């Protein structure tokens, strides 16, 4: 699946000129990664049909869009490095990141418009609306994320809604899009959406967890990065709710050596694991209701589980 | 027409939250202006059908998209004021301008997806592709415009191609979209595109001309603004081509008191007016070939001419 996606991405022909617009786009899209979203899209399509190549335009669309968000988010967050390479606004400049990022959003729609929908106007409209609605939610998620940086009273519910918007809906969109393109029943498409949403939440919560408790060699990041940034994660928000005044100021110290022992004392790792299990169970419940034989669904489940068992 | 558009824009309901995302969008879209692009779209639609309200979603899409480009261009150009009010990145900040701008591009597609195309998948695809192709060209135009700032060998041809991409194709898109939605013959839609493209070029060249020779009271801007910014306009590029070394350094002085007399000495105003007339004639030629009775077409011609006769 990954090979198909990489080959399709590599085969995209960008105009030669203006170089300053297209070079950063090719740079961004060639930086590898798990290609999680297009893989989910093709796997969902593959539940219903064997000619998965047919869904590649929509898969390219979602990967191009996702990289647009990374490009603009990195600019907004002043991030210097992405996947071991300088970010576009560092390698070029802020204006390049803005304009090439805009162009990637447009290219995403252009890919999507090449998607074969068997001449079905309603399906095309549904597919495009799914992408556009999801993109709007992701903008909202990014705005909430930026708001939360300066807010000191974020609740766990608000945090989960933020990560749902910022991260989960795109996984959900990928799965639903694959189903729509395959002409799957509406109920299945909605169950796949729900499944992706819950997997995404579990995935993001696990990311929060692994930031403190992961094996750096496996996780690929230094431990405590979120803590040092003062990022309001599930861990920090839950701990602040349970903390007394003294603990509260230690939690806000941004020092992993102070924060992690407090997390332990307050039972936060257990709480986070329970929340992950809750999302995981909701994902499984939706998955089991998809009206297909278990063996047909196995590959998708295995893939989702491989994401969630990264470090267990 | 303008009333219809303002009413439709005012009736758009943005989500209440997050405010930081939607408030700058409402601010930007409520700032008035000529609403040139949606007006052209509705006028083109009105050539074929009387129920012009039907094309309002596509009209809102093009105006929302146009304002997205203004928002991001103002950020890239560090412009402080737009239509007498602080720009979004000044009133809020750069991140707000980036994210609210992205959201406006998405909203443009969302408006477009509400456009009734009478269940015709091919027409929907054609309409969406027209918008997406145009948006891509506009990104290219903006990139060339930024490149030209630092280039000292821009030709008149390159300049005209840049303004075609940055400005004209959106007027052309507006007219063609109106025709497509009305189900007009393909040939008419293409002639309207050509007409809009030529009107756009004439319009932009006139803008260059009026920057030096307009009546500030009518034109609404101080004379010589482009000169003071060192902007490579048709005037400056043509003058540099004809200048000797001494004149060349005076032309690059950014001082209107030095530059405008040189333009006069080098015959640049006449040259620019000839170019405007050439574009105007090409616009008229395309217009005359549209297969409709003259009286049906008159309103569109009058509107285009009113744009081009702003200060003659």
Interface residues (C-beta under 8 A of the other chain):
Chain A: X15 X17 X18 X20 X21 X72 X75 X76 X94 X95 X98 X99 X101 X102 X103 X105 X106 X107 X109 X110 X113 X117 X119 X120 X121 X122 X124 X125 X128 X129 X132 X133 X135 X136 X139 X140 X142 X143 X144 X146 X147
Chain B: X15 X17 X18 X20 X21 X72 X75 X76 X94 X95 X98 X99 X101 X102 X103 X105 X106 X107 X109 X110 X113 X117 X119 X120 X121 X122 X124 X125 X128 X129 X132 X133 X135 X136 X139 X140 X142 X143 X144 X146 X147
